[in-house]
C-alpha cells in the first residue's frame, strides 16, 4: 500500500513539474535518474563530482556493510537495515555535494 502511494505521489509530482516547466520535462519512468539534469557543462561537472563522492562512499561503505551483515547475522533485519543505511547515505552524500558545489559556483 505504501509503495502504491509513493508511486502515485511521484507520478503526480512529475506531471505537475512538467506542466510548470515544459522546456525541462522529466520522464516519470526511465533509466536515467531525474537528478541528472545536465543542461550545461557546469552542471555536468557538478554531477560528475557528486557521483564521484558517492562512488567513494560505496567503496568504504560496502565492506563495512558486508562486515556488519556477517557480525550481526543472527538478526533477521540486519541486511534490510544495512541496505537502508547505504541508500540514505548515498542520497546524503550526493545532495550535500550538489548543495556545496552549487553554493560555491554562485559566489
Secondary structure, DSSP 8 states (H G I E B T S, - for coil): -HHHHHHHHHHHHHHHHHHH-GGG---SS-SS-TT----SHHHHHHHHHHHHHHHHHHHHHHHHHHHHHHHTTTSTTHHHHHHHHHHHHHHHHHHHHHHHHHHHHH-
